[in-house]
Structure formats: structure tokens, C-alpha cells
Amino acid sequence: MTDFDIECTACPRLADFLADNRQQYPDYHGLPVAPFGDENPDVLIVGLAPGMHGANATGRPFTGDYAGVLLYETLYKTGFSNQPTSDHVEDGLELMNCRITNAVKCLPPQNKPTGAEINQCNAFLKFELESLESKRLLVALGSIAHNAILKALGQKLSAYKFGHAVEHQLPGGFTLIDSYHCSRYNTQTKRLTTEMFEQVFERARELVG
């Protein structure tokens, strides 16, 4: 098992991209982004990867980018955070009984990690999943996160089909709820509405009490 490593450079393409990014944006975090939230949560939310001007800039998942607007509003509405916005790492935001991580901890070019990069980073996610001590409820934001969770748990991808608001009972006492990713594209095209997204986290709240 492997814990988060802010100095990880195991993926050459991502390491080079971050190095270039630090040159272009010297005030940005520009490194792998650590998970954020409760150290022993009942709910672990798994996203895709840091966004260029969001987590890559601020150093906190979904903070300062478009996708984070809907996510943090929803977490606040469903009682998983103390405030509805997430602008920077010193804004006072706290998560309650949940934690946010990503399938890939480094910013990928065009927001598209390769399969090899997802697999390389999977050891970190495996460690996070195996470290959960309580109810082990997982929320996957998008199909890549869904597949990364299954890989980390050693499950066949074909056995659990991704679908919005679909629940899966996984070995080891895990429950997985899928959601479309709260990306700008998905929300602007109405593939994902606010109501659809809130439904997922209302169900999560129901399951953990």
C-alpha cells in the first residue's frame, strides 16, 4: 500500500507537465494534490484529477474551479460541509464525515490522463480505500473514478456497470454510488442537473445517517 506523496514523479508526462506549469504559473500549487476532508470519513468522494485553474492552483480538490461550485454547494445542502463555497485553502471550509480525493493526483494535459497514468496512481487510491474504518460509502464522480475504484479493489470492471445514481454493493463492505461528473460540460449540456446531483448526496446522507 502507498500513502499520498506530494513529491511523486512516477508518471513522466505528468511530471513534465507540472514542471512546465510551475514555470508558467509560479504562484500555483503545481504539485500532486492531496485528499481533503475528514481523516476517518463514512463517505469518500472520488473525482478524476485536479483542474488546471482549480485544484492545481489552490492545492485542494475542486477548490477554485467550476466543478467545485456544484460539488461544495451540494455537500453543504446535504450536511457534509460547513459552508457552500470553496475558493482557496484558507477560506475556513471544513468537511464533515466525508473526504474528497481523485483517481489521478496530478493535473493531466487537457484533463485527460492516460490509462497507464490512472493505473500508476491507483496504488494511492487503494491505500485510501483500505484505510477507511467505518461504513465505507464511496461516491464516484464519473466513469473513470468508478473504474479506478473497481481496479483498486481488485474487481472486474464488467461486473459493475457505471450509471448515474446507480448503487453497487462491493466486496469488503463497500457501497459505491455513481454520479456523472460535475464538470462544466456535463452541467451546461444538462446531462447533469443540480437535482440529479443532489439526489446522489441525499442518498449518501440517508445511508450514513
Secondary structure, DSSP 8 states (H G I E B T S, - for coil): -----TT---SHHHHHHHHHHHHH-TTS--S----EE-SS-SEEEEES---TTTHHHHSSTT-SSHHHHHHHHHHHHTTSBSSS---STTS---BSSEEEEESS-S--GGG---HHHHHHHHHHHHHHHHH--S--EEEEESHHHHHHHHHHTT--GGGS---TT-EEEETTTEEEEEE----HHHHHTTSS-HHHHHHHHHHHHHHH-
